[in-house]
């Protein structure tokens, strides 16, 4: 998904508990084809582990002949991870990939030194319309892998380990949790899980990973007596184990990992440990030096007008100019 302007998320009215370091309520923004809620980056927090971008897409209802149409655009020095709850998206990229993603599956695209991709609703799906609801996250790469060869990997829902017991369903997308380990190999220590908890049931959140966060998808949860509704990002304090209880049947994403060894800079669709690398990428895209998407060579998203704006520095804390 291409990065589009979105107001910084605003802090909500709910009081945080001791185990919660930061509470962010993303502001919904209508991008025309669907509503997006951006939890990261924000003025309150820029990164959680390697996660530097966290967007909720929808839920959106597309009628006949409608859908998303994200034209070819570039990425460098990051990996994108797409995960859906409803609907499907057709992914194409400059490696020649042509892959449809559906609920419970994962598209992992490592940009490395550079990749171009598009994300669209297929013509077949447009015939009948669909609901679309999902998440796209960007993960920063360690410096040693920023200029590695790009790659794309698709994991079907059946390829991801699932815990289903005592009112809890936990699909482990990356990393290790609840006795399950994902086979998706990430470039650094990364945790990402899709957790569903039936009303009245509880699930522990261990302090195994240094940085952790919860993003509530649906329902209502309770932590140490405080309640949180859908559409909230809860940054957990390092080292604190907590228990999440579902007031109503609830779903949330558990994510985080080891922090990056240094700051990352972000501008448009580019992320890098070196601001000068982003400046080079701007010129490469403007001058047509990225590879094209086979069969989609004529269409693309042009470089934004604010090309002279300097990349912003993102860390686990505040953002610097």
TORTORNU-332113 format. One record per residue: residue number from 1; x, y, z of N, C-alpha, C in turn. Coordinates in steps of 0.1 Angstrom, whole numbers, plus 5000, padded with zeros to 4 digits. Example, Ala and Ser with C-alpha at 12.3 -4.5 7.8 and 13.67 -1.06 7.14 Angstrom:
# residues 2
SITE pos  n.u  n.v  n.w ca.u ca.v ca.w  c.u  c.v  c.w
SITE   1 5132 4943 5078 5123 4955 5078 5132 4967 5078
SITE   2 5128 4978 5071 5137 4989 5071 5129 5000 5079
# end
This chain:
# residues 321
SITE pos  n.u  n.v  n.w ca.u ca.v ca.w  c.u  c.v  c.w
SITE   1 5009 4988 5000 5000 5000 5000 5009 5012 5000
SITE   2 5006 5022 4992 5013 5034 4991 5010 5043 5003
SITE   3 5020 5050 5008 5018 5059 5020 5011 5071 5015
SITE   4 5000 5075 5021 4993 5087 5018 4991 5096 5030
SITE   5 4990 5109 5028 4989 5118 5040 4978 5114 5049
SITE   6 4981 5114 5062 4971 5110 5072 4974 5118 5085
SITE   7 4964 5125 5091 4967 5132 5103 4973 5123 5114
SITE   8 4981 5129 5122 4987 5121 5133 4975 5116 5142
SITE   9 4976 5104 5147 4966 5099 5156 4965 5108 5169
SITE  10 4953 5108 5174 4951 5116 5186 4950 5107 5198
SITE  11 4954 5112 5210 4953 5104 5222 4939 5104 5226
SITE  12 4934 5092 5230 4920 5090 5234 4918 5095 5248
SITE  13 4905 5093 5253 4901 5098 5266 4903 5087 5277
SITE  14 4905 5075 5273 4906 5064 5282 4919 5065 5290
SITE  15 4918 5064 5303 4930 5064 5311 4938 5051 5310
SITE  16 4951 5052 5308 4960 5040 5307 4962 5034 5321
SITE  17 4965 5021 5321 4968 5014 5333 4983 5014 5334
SITE  18 4989 5009 5345 5003 5010 5348 5011 5002 5337
SITE  19 5005 4991 5332 5012 4983 5323 5012 4989 5309
SITE  20 5004 4999 5307 5003 5005 5293 5011 5018 5293
SITE  21 5021 5018 5285 5030 5030 5284 5024 5041 5276
SITE  22 5017 5038 5265 5011 5048 5256 4998 5043 5250
SITE  23 4988 5051 5250 4975 5048 5243 4973 5057 5232
SITE  24 4971 5051 5220 4968 5059 5208 4955 5055 5202
SITE  25 4947 5065 5199 4934 5062 5191 4936 5068 5177
SITE  26 4939 5060 5167 4941 5066 5154 4928 5073 5149
SITE  27 4930 5084 5142 4919 5092 5136 4916 5086 5122
SITE  28 4903 5083 5120 4899 5078 5107 4900 5088 5096
SITE  29 4905 5084 5085 4906 5093 5074 4900 5087 5061
SITE  30 4891 5094 5054 4885 5088 5042 4894 5091 5030
SITE  31 4900 5081 5024 4909 5083 5013 4901 5081 4999
SITE  32 4888 5081 5000 4880 5081 4988 4875 5067 4986
SITE  33 4884 5057 4983 4879 5043 4981 4876 5036 4994
SITE  34 4882 5040 5005 4880 5034 5018 4885 5042 5029
SITE  35 4881 5039 5041 4886 5046 5053 4898 5039 5058
SITE  36 4908 5047 5063 4920 5042 5068 4923 5048 5082
SITE  37 4927 5039 5091 4931 5044 5104 4946 5041 5106
SITE  38 4954 5051 5108 4969 5050 5109 4973 5051 5124
SITE  39 4978 5040 5129 4983 5039 5143 4997 5043 5144
SITE  40 5005 5039 5134 5020 5042 5134 5023 5047 5120
SITE  41 5032 5057 5119 5038 5065 5129 5029 5075 5134
SITE  42 5031 5080 5147 5023 5091 5152 5032 5100 5160
SITE  43 5027 5111 5165 5036 5120 5173 5038 5114 5187
SITE  44 5029 5104 5191 5031 5098 5204 5041 5087 5204
SITE  45 5042 5080 5193 5051 5068 5192 5053 5066 5177
SITE  46 5066 5063 5174 5070 5061 5160 5071 5047 5156
SITE  47 5077 5039 5165 5080 5025 5161 5077 5016 5174
SITE  48 5073 5003 5171 5072 4993 5181 5080 4981 5176
SITE  49 5092 4978 5182 5101 4969 5177 5105 4973 5163
SITE  50 5104 4965 5153 5107 4969 5139 5096 4975 5131
SITE  51 5084 4975 5137 5072 4980 5131 5072 4996 5130
SITE  52 5072 5001 5118 5073 5016 5116 5060 5022 5110
SITE  53 5051 5013 5106 5039 5018 5099 5028 5007 5102
SITE  54 5016 5012 5106 5006 5003 5109 4993 5009 5105
SITE  55 4987 5004 5095 4974 5009 5089 4963 4999 5090
SITE  56 4951 5003 5094 4939 4995 5093 4932 5000 5081
SITE  57 4929 4990 5072 4922 4993 5060 4907 4989 5061
SITE  58 4898 4998 5060 4884 4995 5062 4880 4993 5076
SITE  59 4868 4986 5078 4861 4978 5068 4854 4987 5058
SITE  60 4854 4982 5046 4848 4990 5035 4839 4981 5027
SITE  61 4828 4986 5022 4819 4979 5014 4820 4983 4999
SITE  62 4824 4975 4990 4826 4978 4976 4814 4972 4968
SITE  63 4807 4980 4961 4796 4975 4952 4802 4970 4939
SITE  64 4793 4966 4930 4797 4961 4917 4805 4972 4910
SITE  65 4816 4967 4904 4825 4976 4896 4833 4985 4904
SITE  66 4834 4983 4917 4842 4991 4926 4853 4983 4933
SITE  67 4863 4990 4938 4874 4983 4945 4885 4992 4947
SITE  68 4896 4987 4952 4908 4995 4954 4917 4995 4942
SITE  69 4924 5005 4940 4933 5006 4928 4945 5014 4931
SITE  70 4954 5007 4938 4967 5013 4942 4977 5010 4931
SITE  71 4980 5020 4923 4989 5019 4912 5003 5015 4916
SITE  72 5012 5010 4906 5025 5007 4910 5033 5018 4917
SITE  73 5040 5015 4927 5048 5025 4935 5060 5017 4942
SITE  74 5070 5025 4945 5082 5018 4950 5084 5018 4965
SITE  75 5092 5008 4970 5096 5008 4984 5111 5004 4984
SITE  76 5118 5009 4995 5132 5005 4997 5134 5002 5012
SITE  77 5143 4993 5015 5149 4992 5028 5139 4988 5039
SITE  78 5127 4982 5035 5117 4978 5044 5111 4965 5039
SITE  79 5102 4959 5047 5093 4948 5043 5079 4952 5046
SITE  80 5070 4949 5037 5056 4951 5040 5049 4937 5043
SITE  81 5040 4938 5052 5032 4926 5057 5017 4929 5056
SITE  82 5010 4922 5047 4996 4925 5045 4988 4913 5051
SITE  83 4977 4916 5058 4969 4906 5065 4955 4910 5064
SITE  84 4946 4901 5060 4932 4905 5058 4923 4897 5067
SITE  85 4912 4904 5071 4901 4897 5078 4889 4894 5069
SITE  86 4887 4903 5059 4876 4900 5049 4881 4905 5036
SITE  87 4876 4899 5025 4878 4903 5012 4891 4897 5006
SITE  88 4895 4903 4995 4908 4899 4989 4914 4910 4981
SITE  89 4927 4909 4979 4935 4919 4972 4945 4912 4962
SITE  90 4946 4917 4950 4955 4912 4940 4968 4920 4941
SITE  91 4979 4913 4944 4992 4919 4945 5000 4915 4933
SITE  92 5007 4925 4927 5016 4923 4916 5029 4931 4919
SITE  93 5040 4926 4915 5053 4933 4918 5063 4932 4906
SITE  94 5074 4939 4908 5084 4939 4897 5092 4926 4897
SITE  95 5090 4917 4906 5096 4904 4905 5089 4894 4896
SITE  96 5077 4899 4892 5068 4891 4884 5057 4883 4892
SITE  97 5056 4887 4905 5046 4880 4913 5032 4885 4909
SITE  98 5023 4875 4910 5009 4878 4907 5001 4869 4917
SITE  99 4998 4875 4929 4993 4867 4940 4981 4874 4947
SITE 100 4970 4866 4948 4958 4871 4955 4959 4867 4970
SITE 101 4957 4877 4979 4957 4874 4993 4942 4874 4998
SITE 102 4939 4864 5007 4926 4862 5013 4927 4862 5028
SITE 103 4916 4862 5035 4917 4863 5050 4925 4851 5056
SITE 104 4933 4855 5066 4941 4846 5073 4954 4843 5067
SITE 105 4956 4848 5054 4969 4845 5047 4978 4858 5049
SITE 106 4991 4856 5045 5000 4867 5046 5008 4869 5033
SITE 107 5009 4882 5029 5018 4886 5019 5030 4893 5025
SITE 108 5042 4887 5024 5054 4893 5030 5063 4897 5018
SITE 109 5065 4910 5017 5073 4916 5006 5085 4923 5011
SITE 110 5097 4918 5009 5109 4925 5014 5114 4933 5002
SITE 111 5114 4946 5004 5118 4955 4994 5133 4955 4992
SITE 112 5141 4954 5003 5155 4955 5002 5160 4967 4994
SITE 113 5168 4964 4984 5174 4975 4976 5164 4982 4967
SITE 114 5152 4976 4966 5141 4983 4958 5131 4974 4951
SITE 115 5119 4977 4952 5108 4969 4946 5097 4978 4942
SITE 116 5089 4974 4933 5077 4982 4929 5065 4972 4929
SITE 117 5054 4976 4934 5042 4967 4934 5029 4976 4933
SITE 118 5019 4968 4929 5005 4974 4929 4996 4965 4937
SITE 119 4985 4971 4942 4975 4964 4949 4961 4968 4944
SITE 120 4954 4958 4939 4941 4962 4933 4930 4951 4936
SITE 121 4918 4955 4933 4907 4945 4933 4906 4939 4919
SITE 122 4906 4926 4919 4906 4919 4906 4893 4921 4899
SITE 123 4893 4920 4885 4882 4922 4877 4871 4912 4881
SITE 124 4874 4900 4884 4865 4890 4888 4857 4894 4901
SITE 125 4865 4899 4911 4859 4903 4923 4850 4916 4922
SITE 126 4854 4924 4912 4846 4936 4910 4832 4933 4905
SITE 127 4830 4921 4898 4817 4918 4892 4807 4916 4903
SITE 128 4811 4911 4915 4801 4909 4925 4802 4918 4937
SITE 129 4813 4926 4938 4815 4935 4949 4820 4927 4961
SITE 130 4825 4934 4972 4830 4927 4983 4832 4936 4995
SITE 131 4833 4931 5007 4837 4938 5019 4852 4936 5020
SITE 132 4859 4946 5023 4874 4946 5025 4878 4951 5039
SITE 133 4885 4943 5046 4890 4947 5060 4903 4940 5062
SITE 134 4913 4948 5066 4926 4942 5069 4936 4952 5074
SITE 135 4948 4948 5074 4959 4956 5080 4971 4955 5070
SITE 136 4978 4966 5069 4991 4966 5063 5001 4973 5072
SITE 137 5012 4966 5074 5023 4971 5083 5036 4971 5075
SITE 138 5044 4980 5079 5058 4980 5073 5068 4977 5085
SITE 139 5078 4969 5082 5088 4965 5091 5101 4970 5086
SITE 140 5108 4977 5095 5122 4982 5091 5131 4970 5090
SITE 141 5141 4971 5081 5151 4960 5080 5164 4964 5088
SITE 142 5171 4954 5093 5184 4957 5099 5193 4963 5088
SITE 143 5203 4972 5093 5211 4979 5083 5218 4969 5073
SITE 144 5222 4957 5078 5230 4948 5070 5221 4942 5059
SITE 145 5208 4943 5060 5199 4937 5051 5191 4948 5042
SITE 146 5193 4960 5045 5186 4971 5038 5188 4970 5023
SITE 147 5200 4967 5018 5202 4966 5004 5203 4952 4999
SITE 148 5196 4943 5006 5195 4929 5001 5186 4928 4989
SITE 149 5186 4916 4983 5178 4914 4971 5163 4914 4975
SITE 150 5154 4920 4968 5140 4920 4971 5134 4906 4969
SITE 151 5124 4903 4977 5117 4890 4976 5103 4891 4980
SITE 152 5095 4881 4976 5081 4881 4980 5077 4867 4984
SITE 153 5070 4865 4995 5066 4852 5000 5051 4853 5004
SITE 154 5044 4843 5000 5029 4842 5004 5028 4830 5013
SITE 155 5021 4832 5024 5017 4821 5033 5002 4820 5033
SITE 156 4997 4808 5030 4982 4806 5031 4979 4805 5046
SITE 157 4966 4806 5049 4961 4806 5063 4965 4792 5069
SITE 158 4965 4782 5061 4969 4768 5066 4984 4767 5069
SITE 159 4992 4776 5065 5006 4776 5067 5010 4782 5080
SITE 160 5001 4789 5087 5005 4797 5099 5000 4789 5111
SITE 161 5008 4787 5121 5004 4779 5133 4992 4786 5141
SITE 162 4983 4777 5146 4971 4782 5152 4969 4775 5165
SITE 163 4967 4783 5176 4962 4777 5189 4947 4779 5190
SITE 164 4940 4769 5192 4925 4769 5193 4921 4761 5205
SITE 165 4919 4768 5217 4917 4761 5229 4911 4770 5240
SITE 166 4901 4765 5248 4896 4773 5259 4891 4787 5256
SITE 167 4884 4788 5245 4879 4801 5241 4889 4811 5235
SITE 168 4901 4806 5231 4911 4814 5225 4915 4808 5212
SITE 169 4916 4817 5202 4923 4814 5189 4934 4824 5187
SITE 170 4946 4818 5185 4958 4827 5183 4965 4822 5171
SITE 171 4965 4830 5160 4972 4826 5148 4986 4834 5149
SITE 172 4997 4827 5148 5010 4833 5150 5015 4835 5136
SITE 173 5016 4848 5132 5020 4852 5119 5035 4852 5118
SITE 174 5042 4859 5127 5056 4858 5128 5060 4857 5143
SITE 175 5072 4851 5145 5077 4849 5159 5071 4837 5166
SITE 176 5072 4838 5179 5068 4826 5188 5059 4831 5199
SITE 177 5048 4824 5201 5039 4828 5212 5030 4816 5215
SITE 178 5026 4814 5227 5017 4803 5231 5020 4789 5226
SITE 179 5033 4787 5226 5038 4774 5222 5038 4771 5207
SITE 180 5035 4782 5200 5035 4780 5185 5046 4789 5179
SITE 181 5052 4785 5168 5063 4792 5162 5060 4793 5147
SITE 182 5060 4805 5142 5057 4807 5127 5070 4804 5119
SITE 183 5068 4798 5108 5079 4795 5099 5083 4807 5090
SITE 184 5075 4818 5091 5078 4830 5083 5091 4836 5088
SITE 185 5101 4837 5080 5114 4842 5085 5115 4857 5083
SITE 186 5116 4864 5093 5118 4879 5093 5132 4882 5094
SITE 187 5136 4895 5091 5150 4899 5091 5155 4902 5105
SITE 188 5146 4904 5115 5150 4906 5129 5139 4900 5137
SITE 189 5141 4901 5150 5132 4895 5160 5118 4902 5159
SITE 190 5108 4895 5154 5095 4901 5152 5084 4893 5156
SITE 191 5074 4899 5164 5063 4892 5169 5050 4898 5162
SITE 192 5042 4889 5157 5029 4894 5151 5019 4883 5152
SITE 193 5008 4885 5159 4998 4875 5161 4984 4880 5160
SITE 194 4975 4872 5155 4960 4876 5154 4953 4868 5165
SITE 195 4948 4875 5175 4942 4869 5187 4927 4871 5188
SITE 196 4920 4860 5190 4905 4861 5192 4902 4855 5206
SITE 197 4895 4862 5214 4891 4857 5227 4876 4858 5229
SITE 198 4870 4846 5233 4856 4846 5236 4853 4854 5248
SITE 199 4840 4859 5249 4836 4867 5260 4838 4859 5273
SITE 200 4844 4866 5283 4847 4860 5296 4860 4852 5297
SITE 201 4866 4849 5286 4879 4842 5286 4891 4852 5287
SITE 202 4902 4847 5292 4914 4855 5294 4926 4849 5287
SITE 203 4936 4858 5283 4948 4853 5277 4960 4861 5283
SITE 204 4971 4855 5286 4982 4862 5291 4991 4868 5280
SITE 205 4997 4879 5283 5006 4885 5273 5020 4886 5280
SITE 206 5029 4876 5277 5041 4876 5284 5051 4887 5279
SITE 207 5061 4889 5287 5071 4899 5284 5083 4893 5277
SITE 208 5081 4884 5268 5091 4877 5261 5099 4886 5252
SITE 209 5091 4895 5245 5097 4904 5235 5099 4918 5242
SITE 210 5110 4925 5238 5113 4938 5245 5102 4948 5243
SITE 211 5097 4950 5231 5087 4959 5228 5075 4952 5223
SITE 212 5063 4956 5228 5050 4949 5225 5039 4959 5225
SITE 213 5029 4956 5216 5017 4965 5216 5005 4956 5212
SITE 214 4993 4961 5216 4981 4955 5211 4973 4965 5203
SITE 215 4967 4960 5192 4958 4969 5184 4945 4962 5184
SITE 216 4935 4968 5189 4922 4962 5191 4914 4963 5178
SITE 217 4909 4952 5173 4902 4950 5161 4886 4951 5163
SITE 218 4881 4943 5173 4867 4943 5175 4865 4939 5190
SITE 219 4853 4942 5194 4849 4938 5208 4855 4947 5218
SITE 220 4855 4943 5231 4860 4951 5242 4868 4942 5251
SITE 221 4880 4947 5255 4888 4940 5264 4891 4947 5277
SITE 222 4895 4940 5287 4898 4946 5300 4912 4942 5304
SITE 223 4920 4952 5309 4933 4950 5314 4934 4957 5328
SITE 224 4936 4949 5338 4938 4954 5352 4926 4964 5355
SITE 225 4914 4960 5351 4902 4968 5355 4898 4979 5346
SITE 226 4907 4983 5336 4903 4993 5326 4899 4986 5313
SITE 227 4889 4992 5307 4884 4987 5294 4888 4994 5282
SITE 228 4889 4987 5271 4894 4993 5259 4885 4987 5247
SITE 229 4881 4997 5239 4872 4993 5227 4881 4991 5215
SITE 230 4874 4988 5204 4881 4986 5191 4888 4999 5186
SITE 231 4898 4997 5178 4904 5008 5171 4914 5016 5180
SITE 232 4920 5009 5190 4930 5015 5199 4943 5008 5199
SITE 233 4954 5015 5199 4967 5010 5200 4972 5011 5214
SITE 234 4976 5000 5221 4981 5000 5234 4995 4996 5234
SITE 235 5004 5005 5237 5018 5002 5238 5021 4997 5252
SITE 236 5026 4985 5254 5028 4979 5267 5042 4983 5272
SITE 237 5043 4984 5285 5056 4987 5292 5065 4975 5290
SITE 238 5078 4978 5287 5088 4966 5286 5089 4959 5300
SITE 239 5089 4946 5299 5092 4938 5310 5079 4934 5319
SITE 240 5068 4940 5316 5055 4938 5323 5047 4927 5316
SITE 241 5044 4916 5323 5034 4907 5318 5020 4911 5322
SITE 242 5011 4910 5313 4997 4914 5316 4987 4902 5313
SITE 243 4975 4904 5316 4964 4895 5312 4953 4903 5306
SITE 244 4949 4898 5294 4938 4905 5287 4925 4896 5289
SITE 245 4914 4902 5293 4902 4895 5295 4892 4901 5285
SITE 246 4884 4893 5278 4874 4897 5269 4861 4900 5276
SITE 247 4857 4913 5275 4843 4916 5280 4833 4911 5271
SITE 248 4834 4913 5258 4826 4907 5248 4836 4900 5239
SITE 249 4832 4891 5230 4841 4884 5221 4849 4895 5214
SITE 250 4863 4893 5215 4872 4904 5211 4883 4898 5202
SITE 251 4888 4907 5194 4899 4903 5185 4909 4915 5185
SITE 252 4922 4911 5186 4933 4921 5186 4945 4915 5180
SITE 253 4954 4924 5176 4967 4920 5170 4977 4923 5181
SITE 254 4986 4913 5184 4997 4914 5193 5010 4915 5184
SITE 255 5017 4926 5186 5029 4928 5177 5040 4935 5185
SITE 256 5052 4933 5179 5064 4940 5185 5077 4933 5181
SITE 257 5087 4933 5190 5099 4926 5187 5111 4934 5193
SITE 258 5123 4931 5188 5135 4939 5192 5135 4952 5185
SITE 259 5139 4963 5192 5140 4976 5185 5152 4976 5176
SITE 260 5151 4984 5166 5162 4986 5156 5175 4991 5163
SITE 261 5186 4988 5158 5199 4992 5164 5201 5007 5163
SITE 262 5194 5014 5155 5195 5028 5153 5183 5034 5147
SITE 263 5182 5047 5146 5170 5054 5140 5167 5050 5126
SITE 264 5155 5051 5122 5151 5050 5108 5144 5063 5103
SITE 265 5146 5066 5090 5141 5078 5084 5130 5073 5075
SITE 266 5119 5081 5074 5107 5077 5066 5103 5089 5057
SITE 267 5101 5087 5045 5095 5097 5036 5087 5090 5025
SITE 268 5075 5093 5023 5066 5087 5014 5066 5071 5016
SITE 269 5070 5064 5006 5071 5049 5007 5085 5044 5010
SITE 270 5094 5053 5013 5108 5049 5016 5111 5049 5031
SITE 271 5118 5039 5035 5123 5038 5049 5138 5034 5048
SITE 272 5146 5041 5056 5160 5037 5056 5167 5042 5068
SITE 273 5179 5036 5071 5187 5041 5082 5195 5053 5078
SITE 274 5195 5056 5065 5203 5067 5059 5195 5076 5051
SITE 275 5193 5089 5056 5185 5098 5048 5190 5101 5034
SITE 276 5203 5100 5032 5208 5102 5018 5204 5091 5009
SITE 277 5201 5079 5014 5196 5068 5006 5182 5071 5001
SITE 278 5174 5077 5009 5160 5081 5005 5161 5092 4994
SITE 279 5171 5101 4995 5172 5111 4985 5176 5105 4971
SITE 280 5184 5094 4972 5187 5087 4960 5175 5080 4954
SITE 281 5167 5074 4963 5155 5067 4958 5145 5076 4952
SITE 282 5144 5089 4957 5135 5099 4951 5139 5101 4936
SITE 283 5152 5103 4934 5157 5106 4920 5155 5093 4911
SITE 284 5158 5081 4917 5156 5069 4909 5142 5067 4904
SITE 285 5132 5070 4913 5118 5069 4909 5114 5080 4899
SITE 286 5119 5092 4902 5115 5103 4893 5121 5101 4879
SITE 287 5132 5094 4878 5139 5092 4865 5136 5078 4859
SITE 288 5127 5071 4865 5123 5058 4859 5134 5047 4860
SITE 289 5142 5047 4871 5152 5037 4872 5149 5025 4881
SITE 290 5137 5025 4886 5132 5012 4893 5127 5002 4882
SITE 291 5127 4990 4886 5121 4980 4877 5106 4982 4877
SITE 292 5100 4977 4866 5085 4979 4864 5078 4966 4867
SITE 293 5065 4967 4869 5056 4955 4872 5052 4950 4858
SITE 294 5056 4937 4855 5052 4931 4842 5037 4932 4840
SITE 295 5034 4937 4828 5020 4939 4824 5013 4952 4830
SITE 296 5021 4959 4837 5016 4971 4844 5026 4983 4843
SITE 297 5033 4983 4831 5044 4992 4830 5040 5007 4828
SITE 298 5028 5009 4823 5024 5022 4819 5018 5031 4830
SITE 299 5014 5024 4841 5007 5031 4852 5016 5031 4864
SITE 300 5016 5042 4871 5024 5044 4883 5019 5056 4891
SITE 301 5023 5056 4904 5021 5068 4913 5033 5077 4912
SITE 302 5031 5089 4907 5043 5098 4906 5048 5102 4920
SITE 303 5061 5107 4920 5067 5112 4932 5058 5124 4937
SITE 304 5056 5124 4951 5048 5135 4956 5054 5149 4953
SITE 305 5046 5159 4954 5050 5173 4951 5060 5178 4961
SITE 306 5060 5173 4973 5068 5178 4984 5082 5171 4984
SITE 307 5087 5169 4972 5100 5161 4971 5111 5167 4978
SITE 308 5111 5181 4981 5122 5187 4988 5121 5186 5003
SITE 309 5110 5180 5008 5108 5178 5022 5118 5167 5026
SITE 310 5125 5170 5037 5135 5160 5042 5128 5148 5049
SITE 311 5134 5136 5049 5129 5125 5056 5128 5128 5071
SITE 312 5118 5122 5077 5117 5123 5092 5124 5112 5099
SITE 313 5130 5115 5110 5137 5104 5118 5127 5098 5127
SITE 314 5126 5085 5126 5116 5077 5135 5124 5068 5144
SITE 315 5121 5069 5157 5126 5060 5167 5115 5054 5175
SITE 316 5118 5047 5186 5108 5042 5195 5101 5052 5203
SITE 317 5107 5064 5203 5101 5075 5211 5095 5086 5202
SITE 318 5101 5098 5203 5096 5109 5195 5101 5109 5181
SITE 319 5095 5118 5173 5100 5119 5159 5107 5133 5158
SITE 320 5118 5133 5151 5126 5145 5149 5126 5149 5135
SITE 321 5127 5162 5132 5128 5167 5119 5141 5163 5112
# end
